[in-house]
Amino acid sequence: MPYVQGVDLGSMIITSGQIPVDPKTGTVAAQARQSLENVKAIIAAAGLSVADIVKTTVFVKDLNDFATVNAAYEAFFSEHRSRLAPAWRSPACRKT
């Protein structure tokens, strides 16, 4: 089965786990931001926005980086006026 970035279930979009595929992003904060931008692009293609994200789960390789990753997520979701608290892996987006 081929890799799929997202699946449209009609009333919900489920995205696969995202990684920072931009090699220019070296810091943990930049990598977190790039992962979120990747998800944003996937859900935008389905006609949704960051405000539609209802759940995320994040895996952090080094727990010493948790505060940095959390701050990046908080900034991203605050910019988009999302009601979502930062926590990340596979976001589920609700379609209305």
Backbone as XML, in Angstrom:
<?xml version="1.0"?>
<chain id="A" units="angstrom">
  <residue number="1" name="MET">
    <atom name="N" x="0.845" y="-1.169" z="0.000"/>
    <atom name="CA" x="0.000" y="0.000" z="0.000"/>
    <atom name="C" x="0.899" y="1.244" z="0.000"/>
  </residue>
  <residue number="2" name="PRO">
    <atom name="N" x="0.606" y="2.218" z="-0.838"/>
    <atom name="CA" x="1.428" y="3.430" z="-0.902"/>
    <atom name="C" x="1.217" y="4.324" z="0.317"/>
  </residue>
  <residue number="3" name="TYR">
    <atom name="N" x="2.217" y="5.154" z="0.605"/>
    <atom name="CA" x="2.132" y="6.129" z="1.687"/>
    <atom name="C" x="1.061" y="7.155" z="1.354"/>
  </residue>
  <residue number="4" name="VAL">
    <atom name="N" x="0.201" y="7.457" z="2.303"/>
    <atom name="CA" x="-0.878" y="8.416" z="2.118"/>
    <atom name="C" x="-0.730" y="9.490" z="3.187"/>
  </residue>
  <residue number="5" name="GLN">
    <atom name="N" x="-0.698" y="10.765" z="2.775"/>
    <atom name="CA" x="-0.557" y="11.850" z="3.728"/>
    <atom name="C" x="-1.824" y="12.099" z="4.536"/>
  </residue>
  <residue number="6" name="GLY">
    <atom name="N" x="-2.969" y="11.831" z="3.935"/>
    <atom name="CA" x="-4.227" y="12.049" z="4.638"/>
    <atom name="C" x="-5.342" y="11.262" z="3.995"/>
  </residue>
  <residue number="7" name="VAL">
    <atom name="N" x="-6.335" y="10.916" z="4.794"/>
    <atom name="CA" x="-7.493" y="10.171" z="4.312"/>
    <atom name="C" x="-8.745" y="10.965" z="4.663"/>
  </residue>
  <residue number="8" name="ASP">
    <atom name="N" x="-9.592" y="11.203" z="3.669"/>
    <atom name="CA" x="-10.849" y="11.922" z="3.857"/>
    <atom name="C" x="-11.938" y="10.896" z="4.132"/>
  </residue>
  <residue number="9" name="LEU">
    <atom name="N" x="-12.478" y="10.924" z="5.351"/>
    <atom name="CA" x="-13.525" y="9.986" z="5.737"/>
    <atom name="C" x="-14.920" y="10.582" z="5.597"/>
  </residue>
  <residue number="10" name="GLY">
    <atom name="N" x="-14.997" y="11.703" z="4.887"/>
    <atom name="CA" x="-16.288" y="12.357" z="4.700"/>
    <atom name="C" x="-16.520" y="13.442" z="5.728"/>
  </residue>
  <residue number="11" name="SER">
    <atom name="N" x="-16.610" y="13.050" z="6.990"/>
    <atom name="CA" x="-16.825" y="14.038" z="8.051"/>
    <atom name="C" x="-15.549" y="14.315" z="8.841"/>
  </residue>
  <residue number="12" name="MET">
    <atom name="N" x="-14.453" y="13.659" z="8.444"/>
    <atom name="CA" x="-13.200" y="13.811" z="9.168"/>
    <atom name="C" x="-12.017" y="13.532" z="8.236"/>
  </residue>
  <residue number="13" name="ILE">
    <atom name="N" x="-10.926" y="14.271" z="8.438"/>
    <atom name="CA" x="-9.674" y="14.003" z="7.726"/>
    <atom name="C" x="-8.683" y="13.456" z="8.738"/>
  </residue>
  <residue number="14" name="ILE">
    <atom name="N" x="-8.078" y="12.324" z="8.452"/>
    <atom name="CA" x="-7.041" y="11.752" z="9.312"/>
    <atom name="C" x="-5.723" y="11.873" z="8.547"/>
  </residue>
  <residue number="15" name="THR">
    <atom name="N" x="-4.729" y="12.531" z="9.156"/>
    <atom name="CA" x="-3.434" y="12.649" z="8.486"/>
    <atom name="C" x="-2.460" y="11.664" z="9.097"/>
  </residue>
  <residue number="16" name="SER">
    <atom name="N" x="-1.472" y="11.290" z="8.300"/>
    <atom name="CA" x="-0.413" y="10.433" z="8.815"/>
    <atom name="C" x="0.529" y="11.279" z="9.652"/>
  </residue>
  <residue number="17" name="GLY">
    <atom name="N" x="1.396" y="10.617" z="10.390"/>
    <atom name="CA" x="2.404" y="11.337" z="11.152"/>
    <atom name="C" x="3.265" y="12.165" z="10.218"/>
  </residue>
  <residue number="18" name="GLN">
    <atom name="N" x="3.623" y="13.353" z="10.635"/>
    <atom name="CA" x="4.402" y="14.253" z="9.791"/>
    <atom name="C" x="5.778" y="14.494" z="10.396"/>
  </residue>
  <residue number="19" name="ILE">
    <atom name="N" x="6.753" y="14.625" z="9.526"/>
    <atom name="CA" x="8.110" y="14.929" z="9.941"/>
    <atom name="C" x="8.540" y="16.212" z="9.248"/>
  </residue>
  <residue number="20" name="PRO">
    <atom name="N" x="9.580" y="16.871" z="9.743"/>
    <atom name="CA" x="10.044" y="18.105" z="9.109"/>
    <atom name="C" x="10.868" y="17.791" z="7.865"/>
  </residue>
  <residue number="21" name="VAL">
    <atom name="N" x="10.211" y="17.677" z="6.723"/>
    <atom name="CA" x="10.904" y="17.255" z="5.506"/>
    <atom name="C" x="11.712" y="18.366" z="4.835"/>
  </residue>
  <residue number="22" name="ASP">
    <atom name="N" x="11.752" y="19.546" z="5.420"/>
    <atom name="CA" x="12.585" y="20.619" z="4.896"/>
    <atom name="C" x="13.965" y="20.504" z="5.534"/>
  </residue>
  <residue number="23" name="PRO">
    <atom name="N" x="15.001" y="20.135" z="4.760"/>
    <atom name="CA" x="16.322" y="19.929" z="5.353"/>
    <atom name="C" x="16.949" y="21.192" z="5.925"/>
  </residue>
  <residue number="24" name="LYS">
    <atom name="N" x="16.388" y="22.351" z="5.617"/>
    <atom name="CA" x="16.918" y="23.605" z="6.142"/>
    <atom name="C" x="16.544" y="23.824" z="7.598"/>
  </residue>
  <residue number="25" name="THR">
    <atom name="N" x="15.558" y="23.078" z="8.093"/>
    <atom name="CA" x="15.119" y="23.260" z="9.470"/>
    <atom name="C" x="15.975" y="22.400" z="10.376"/>
  </residue>
  <residue number="26" name="GLY">
    <atom name="N" x="16.839" y="23.026" z="11.156"/>
    <atom name="CA" x="17.772" y="22.282" z="11.985"/>
    <atom name="C" x="17.413" y="22.250" z="13.455"/>
  </residue>
  <residue number="27" name="THR">
    <atom name="N" x="16.830" y="23.319" z="13.991"/>
    <atom name="CA" x="16.525" y="23.347" z="15.415"/>
    <atom name="C" x="15.248" y="22.574" z="15.705"/>
  </residue>
  <residue number="28" name="VAL">
    <atom name="N" x="15.093" y="22.170" z="16.936"/>
    <atom name="CA" x="13.890" y="21.441" z="17.342"/>
    <atom name="C" x="12.647" y="22.301" z="17.114"/>
  </residue>
  <residue number="29" name="ALA">
    <atom name="N" x="12.725" y="23.580" z="17.464"/>
    <atom name="CA" x="11.576" y="24.469" z="17.261"/>
    <atom name="C" x="11.217" y="24.583" z="15.786"/>
  </residue>
  <residue number="30" name="ALA">
    <atom name="N" x="12.230" y="24.718" z="14.933"/>
    <atom name="CA" x="11.989" y="24.820" z="13.493"/>
    <atom name="C" x="11.414" y="23.517" z="12.939"/>
  </residue>
  <residue number="31" name="GLN">
    <atom name="N" x="11.888" y="22.387" z="13.448"/>
    <atom name="CA" x="11.375" y="21.097" z="12.998"/>
    <atom name="C" x="9.912" y="20.923" z="13.413"/>
  </residue>
  <residue number="32" name="ALA">
    <atom name="N" x="9.583" y="21.331" z="14.634"/>
    <atom name="CA" x="8.189" y="21.250" z="15.092"/>
    <atom name="C" x="7.307" y="22.115" z="14.203"/>
  </residue>
  <residue number="33" name="ARG">
    <atom name="N" x="7.767" y="23.314" z="13.927"/>
    <atom name="CA" x="7.000" y="24.240" z="13.076"/>
    <atom name="C" x="6.806" y="23.654" z="11.681"/>
  </residue>
  <residue number="34" name="GLN">
    <atom name="N" x="7.854" y="23.073" z="11.099"/>
    <atom name="CA" x="7.754" y="22.499" z="9.757"/>
    <atom name="C" x="6.753" y="21.347" z="9.731"/>
  </residue>
  <residue number="35" name="SER">
    <atom name="N" x="6.752" y="20.520" z="10.762"/>
    <atom name="CA" x="5.779" y="19.424" z="10.834"/>
    <atom name="C" x="4.354" y="19.961" z="10.833"/>
  </residue>
  <residue number="36" name="LEU">
    <atom name="N" x="4.137" y="21.038" z="11.577"/>
    <atom name="CA" x="2.808" y="21.650" z="11.627"/>
    <atom name="C" x="2.436" y="22.278" z="10.288"/>
  </residue>
  <residue number="37" name="GLU">
    <atom name="N" x="3.394" y="22.896" z="9.621"/>
    <atom name="CA" x="3.134" y="23.472" z="8.294"/>
    <atom name="C" x="2.780" y="22.364" z="7.306"/>
  </residue>
  <residue number="38" name="ASN">
    <atom name="N" x="3.398" y="21.195" z="7.431"/>
    <atom name="CA" x="3.073" y="20.053" z="6.565"/>
    <atom name="C" x="1.624" y="19.617" z="6.769"/>
  </residue>
  <residue number="39" name="VAL">
    <atom name="N" x="1.206" y="19.531" z="8.025"/>
    <atom name="CA" x="-0.190" y="19.163" z="8.318"/>
    <atom name="C" x="-1.134" y="20.230" z="7.786"/>
  </residue>
  <residue number="40" name="LYS">
    <atom name="N" x="-0.782" y="21.483" z="7.984"/>
    <atom name="CA" x="-1.612" y="22.586" z="7.492"/>
    <atom name="C" x="-1.834" y="22.464" z="5.983"/>
  </residue>
  <residue number="41" name="ALA">
    <atom name="N" x="-0.792" y="22.126" z="5.236"/>
    <atom name="CA" x="-0.914" y="21.976" z="3.781"/>
    <atom name="C" x="-1.843" y="20.816" z="3.419"/>
  </residue>
  <residue number="42" name="ILE">
    <atom name="N" x="-1.758" y="19.727" z="4.148"/>
    <atom name="CA" x="-2.604" y="18.561" z="3.868"/>
    <atom name="C" x="-4.073" y="18.895" z="4.117"/>
  </residue>
  <residue number="43" name="ILE">
    <atom name="N" x="-4.361" y="19.509" z="5.259"/>
    <atom name="CA" x="-5.771" y="19.789" z="5.545"/>
    <atom name="C" x="-6.311" y="20.923" z="4.678"/>
  </residue>
  <residue number="44" name="ALA">
    <atom name="N" x="-5.445" y="21.853" z="4.265"/>
    <atom name="CA" x="-5.885" y="22.922" z="3.361"/>
    <atom name="C" x="-6.318" y="22.328" z="2.022"/>
  </residue>
  <residue number="45" name="ALA">
    <atom name="N" x="-5.612" y="21.290" z="1.583"/>
    <atom name="CA" x="-5.980" y="20.623" z="0.322"/>
    <atom name="C" x="-7.363" y="19.979" z="0.415"/>
  </residue>
  <residue number="46" name="ALA">
    <atom name="N" x="-7.809" y="19.701" z="1.643"/>
    <atom name="CA" x="-9.137" y="19.118" z="1.859"/>
    <atom name="C" x="-10.175" y="20.195" z="2.173"/>
  </residue>
  <residue number="47" name="GLY">
    <atom name="N" x="-9.761" y="21.471" z="2.079"/>
    <atom name="CA" x="-10.693" y="22.561" z="2.323"/>
    <atom name="C" x="-10.866" y="22.918" z="3.792"/>
  </residue>
  <residue number="48" name="LEU">
    <atom name="N" x="-9.915" y="22.507" z="4.630"/>
    <atom name="CA" x="-9.998" y="22.777" z="6.062"/>
    <atom name="C" x="-8.903" y="23.743" z="6.482"/>
  </residue>
  <residue number="49" name="SER">
    <atom name="N" x="-8.975" y="24.174" z="7.735"/>
    <atom name="CA" x="-7.957" y="25.077" z="8.267"/>
    <atom name="C" x="-7.451" y="24.537" z="9.598"/>
  </residue>
  <residue number="50" name="VAL">
    <atom name="N" x="-6.424" y="25.174" z="10.119"/>
    <atom name="CA" x="-5.867" y="24.781" z="11.409"/>
    <atom name="C" x="-6.939" y="24.834" z="12.498"/>
  </residue>
  <residue number="51" name="ALA">
    <atom name="N" x="-7.857" y="25.760" z="12.402"/>
    <atom name="CA" x="-8.931" y="25.873" z="13.393"/>
    <atom name="C" x="-9.810" y="24.629" z="13.442"/>
  </residue>
  <residue number="52" name="ASP">
    <atom name="N" x="-9.780" y="23.799" z="12.394"/>
    <atom name="CA" x="-10.581" y="22.576" z="12.354"/>
    <atom name="C" x="-9.897" y="21.392" z="13.033"/>
  </residue>
  <residue number="53" name="ILE">
    <atom name="N" x="-8.632" y="21.512" z="13.384"/>
    <atom name="CA" x="-7.912" y="20.409" z="14.041"/>
    <atom name="C" x="-8.469" y="20.226" z="15.442"/>
  </residue>
  <residue number="54" name="VAL">
    <atom name="N" x="-8.820" y="18.986" z="15.773"/>
    <atom name="CA" x="-9.391" y="18.710" z="17.087"/>
    <atom name="C" x="-8.493" y="17.854" z="17.968"/>
  </residue>
  <residue number="55" name="LYS">
    <atom name="N" x="-7.445" y="17.239" z="17.408"/>
    <atom name="CA" x="-6.559" y="16.401" z="18.222"/>
    <atom name="C" x="-5.214" y="16.256" z="17.535"/>
  </residue>
  <residue number="56" name="THR">
    <atom name="N" x="-4.173" y="16.285" z="18.349"/>
    <atom name="CA" x="-2.840" y="15.950" z="17.871"/>
    <atom name="C" x="-2.125" y="15.163" z="18.960"/>
  </residue>
  <residue number="57" name="THR">
    <atom name="N" x="-1.109" y="14.412" z="18.570"/>
    <atom name="CA" x="-0.237" y="13.712" z="19.509"/>
    <atom name="C" x="1.182" y="13.924" z="19.028"/>
  </residue>
  <residue number="58" name="VAL">
    <atom name="N" x="2.100" y="14.211" z="19.925"/>
    <atom name="CA" x="3.486" y="14.466" z="19.539"/>
    <atom name="C" x="4.415" y="13.484" z="20.230"/>
  </residue>
  <residue number="59" name="PHE">
    <atom name="N" x="5.415" y="13.035" z="19.497"/>
    <atom name="CA" x="6.478" y="12.223" z="20.055"/>
    <atom name="C" x="7.745" y="13.059" z="20.043"/>
  </residue>
  <residue number="60" name="VAL">
    <atom name="N" x="8.372" y="13.205" z="21.194"/>
    <atom name="CA" x="9.597" y="13.994" z="21.317"/>
    <atom name="C" x="10.735" y="13.030" z="21.621"/>
  </residue>
  <residue number="61" name="LYS">
    <atom name="N" x="11.763" y="13.056" z="20.785"/>
    <atom name="CA" x="12.901" y="12.140" z="20.945"/>
    <atom name="C" x="13.624" y="12.364" z="22.265"/>
  </residue>
  <residue number="62" name="ASP">
    <atom name="N" x="13.850" y="13.622" z="22.630"/>
    <atom name="CA" x="14.556" y="13.979" z="23.852"/>
    <atom name="C" x="13.619" y="14.822" z="24.711"/>
  </residue>
  <residue number="63" name="LEU">
    <atom name="N" x="13.205" y="14.298" z="25.845"/>
    <atom name="CA" x="12.258" y="15.029" z="26.685"/>
    <atom name="C" x="12.798" y="16.364" z="27.172"/>
  </residue>
  <residue number="64" name="ASN">
    <atom name="N" x="14.094" y="16.582" z="27.080"/>
    <atom name="CA" x="14.655" y="17.895" z="27.402"/>
    <atom name="C" x="14.177" y="18.951" z="26.396"/>
  </residue>
  <residue number="65" name="ASP">
    <atom name="N" x="13.697" y="18.506" z="25.232"/>
    <atom name="CA" x="13.196" y="19.414" z="24.199"/>
    <atom name="C" x="11.696" y="19.674" z="24.312"/>
  </residue>
  <residue number="66" name="PHE">
    <atom name="N" x="11.030" y="19.052" z="25.284"/>
    <atom name="CA" x="9.575" y="19.160" z="25.362"/>
    <atom name="C" x="9.093" y="20.604" z="25.459"/>
  </residue>
  <residue number="67" name="ALA">
    <atom name="N" x="9.703" y="21.402" z="26.315"/>
    <atom name="CA" x="9.255" y="22.792" z="26.482"/>
    <atom name="C" x="9.396" y="23.576" z="25.182"/>
  </residue>
  <residue number="68" name="THR">
    <atom name="N" x="10.462" y="23.319" z="24.430"/>
    <atom name="CA" x="10.691" y="24.001" z="23.153"/>
    <atom name="C" x="9.624" y="23.600" z="22.138"/>
  </residue>
  <residue number="69" name="VAL">
    <atom name="N" x="9.353" y="22.307" z="22.042"/>
    <atom name="CA" x="8.336" y="21.805" z="21.111"/>
    <atom name="C" x="6.962" y="22.335" z="21.526"/>
  </residue>
  <residue number="70" name="ASN">
    <atom name="N" x="6.667" y="22.296" z="22.814"/>
    <atom name="CA" x="5.379" y="22.780" z="23.308"/>
    <atom name="C" x="5.192" y="24.254" z="22.967"/>
  </residue>
  <residue number="71" name="ALA">
    <atom name="N" x="6.246" y="25.049" z="23.118"/>
    <atom name="CA" x="6.160" y="26.483" z="22.795"/>
    <atom name="C" x="5.899" y="26.694" z="21.309"/>
  </residue>
  <residue number="72" name="ALA">
    <atom name="N" x="6.532" y="25.878" z="20.452"/>
    <atom name="CA" x="6.312" y="25.988" z="19.006"/>
    <atom name="C" x="4.861" y="25.651" z="18.656"/>
  </residue>
  <residue number="73" name="TYR">
    <atom name="N" x="4.320" y="24.621" z="19.278"/>
    <atom name="CA" x="2.930" y="24.241" z="19.036"/>
    <atom name="C" x="1.975" y="25.304" z="19.552"/>
  </residue>
  <residue number="74" name="GLU">
    <atom name="N" x="2.247" y="25.821" z="20.738"/>
    <atom name="CA" x="1.400" y="26.857" z="21.297"/>
    <atom name="C" x="1.379" y="28.091" z="20.391"/>
  </residue>
  <residue number="75" name="ALA">
    <atom name="N" x="2.534" y="28.488" z="19.879"/>
    <atom name="CA" x="2.607" y="29.644" z="18.980"/>
    <atom name="C" x="1.828" y="29.377" z="17.693"/>
  </residue>
  <residue number="76" name="PHE">
    <atom name="N" x="2.015" y="28.207" z="17.100"/>
    <atom name="CA" x="1.345" y="27.862" z="15.846"/>
    <atom name="C" x="-0.170" y="27.890" z="16.002"/>
  </residue>
  <residue number="77" name="PHE">
    <atom name="N" x="-0.675" y="27.202" z="17.021"/>
    <atom name="CA" x="-2.128" y="27.127" z="17.188"/>
    <atom name="C" x="-2.704" y="28.457" z="17.644"/>
  </residue>
  <residue number="78" name="SER">
    <atom name="N" x="-1.949" y="29.247" z="18.383"/>
    <atom name="CA" x="-2.413" y="30.583" z="18.779"/>
    <atom name="C" x="-2.540" y="31.491" z="17.562"/>
  </residue>
  <residue number="79" name="GLU">
    <atom name="N" x="-1.573" y="31.406" z="16.640"/>
    <atom name="CA" x="-1.619" y="32.206" z="15.412"/>
    <atom name="C" x="-2.869" y="31.927" z="14.606"/>
  </residue>
  <residue number="80" name="HIS">
    <atom name="N" x="-3.325" y="30.692" z="14.669"/>
    <atom name="CA" x="-4.477" y="30.276" z="13.870"/>
    <atom name="C" x="-5.763" y="30.248" z="14.685"/>
  </residue>
  <residue number="81" name="ARG">
    <atom name="N" x="-5.701" y="30.801" z="15.889"/>
    <atom name="CA" x="-6.872" y="30.893" z="16.774"/>
    <atom name="C" x="-7.569" y="29.538" z="16.937"/>
  </residue>
  <residue number="82" name="SER">
    <atom name="N" x="-6.768" y="28.518" z="17.117"/>
    <atom name="CA" x="-7.312" y="27.175" z="17.312"/>
    <atom name="C" x="-7.650" y="26.959" z="18.781"/>
  </residue>
  <residue number="83" name="ARG">
    <atom name="N" x="-8.638" y="26.151" z="19.028"/>
    <atom name="CA" x="-9.008" y="25.798" z="20.399"/>
    <atom name="C" x="-8.190" y="24.608" z="20.891"/>
  </residue>
  <residue number="84" name="LEU">
    <atom name="N" x="-7.270" y="24.135" z="20.074"/>
    <atom name="CA" x="-6.512" y="22.932" z="20.378"/>
    <atom name="C" x="-5.315" y="23.222" z="21.268"/>
  </residue>
  <residue number="85" name="ALA">
    <atom name="N" x="-5.158" y="22.472" z="22.317"/>
    <atom name="CA" x="-3.950" y="22.546" z="23.142"/>
    <atom name="C" x="-2.875" y="21.684" z="22.479"/>
  </residue>
  <residue number="86" name="PRO">
    <atom name="N" x="-1.607" y="22.116" z="22.516"/>
    <atom name="CA" x="-0.547" y="21.355" z="21.844"/>
    <atom name="C" x="-0.361" y="19.949" z="22.406"/>
  </residue>
  <residue number="87" name="ALA">
    <atom name="N" x="-0.436" y="18.980" z="21.548"/>
    <atom name="CA" x="-0.166" y="17.568" z="21.803"/>
    <atom name="C" x="-0.228" y="16.932" z="20.422"/>
  </residue>
  <residue number="88" name="TRP">
    <atom name="N" x="0.665" y="16.118" z="20.009"/>
    <atom name="CA" x="0.796" y="15.845" z="18.587"/>
    <atom name="C" x="1.117" y="14.421" z="18.172"/>
  </residue>
  <residue number="89" name="ARG">
    <atom name="N" x="0.619" y="13.970" z="17.099"/>
    <atom name="CA" x="1.051" y="12.846" z="16.282"/>
    <atom name="C" x="0.257" y="12.837" z="15.002"/>
  </residue>
  <residue number="90" name="SER">
    <atom name="N" x="-0.977" y="12.361" z="15.046"/>
    <atom name="CA" x="-1.823" y="12.351" z="13.851"/>
    <atom name="C" x="-3.058" y="13.191" z="14.098"/>
  </residue>
  <residue number="91" name="PRO">
    <atom name="N" x="-3.115" y="14.393" z="13.577"/>
    <atom name="CA" x="-4.272" y="15.223" z="13.846"/>
    <atom name="C" x="-5.526" y="14.704" z="13.149"/>
  </residue>
  <residue number="92" name="ALA">
    <atom name="N" x="-6.628" y="14.835" z="13.818"/>
    <atom name="CA" x="-7.922" y="14.519" z="13.226"/>
    <atom name="C" x="-8.644" y="15.843" z="13.026"/>
  </residue>
  <residue number="93" name="CYS">
    <atom name="N" x="-9.116" y="16.105" z="11.831"/>
    <atom name="CA" x="-9.791" y="17.370" z="11.536"/>
    <atom name="C" x="-11.257" y="17.117" z="11.277"/>
  </residue>
  <residue number="94" name="ARG">
    <atom name="N" x="-12.062" y="17.908" z="11.887"/>
    <atom name="CA" x="-13.510" y="17.771" z="11.778"/>
    <atom name="C" x="-13.994" y="18.621" z="10.605"/>
  </residue>
  <residue number="95" name="LYS">
    <atom name="N" x="-14.805" y="18.037" z="9.729"/>
    <atom name="CA" x="-15.391" y="18.780" z="8.613"/>
    <atom name="C" x="-16.841" y="19.091" z="8.947"/>
  </residue>
  <residue number="96" name="THR">
    <atom name="N" x="-17.228" y="20.353" z="8.731"/>
    <atom name="CA" x="-18.620" y="20.728" z="9.002"/>
    <atom name="C" x="-19.330" y="21.084" z="7.722"/>
  </residue>
</chain>
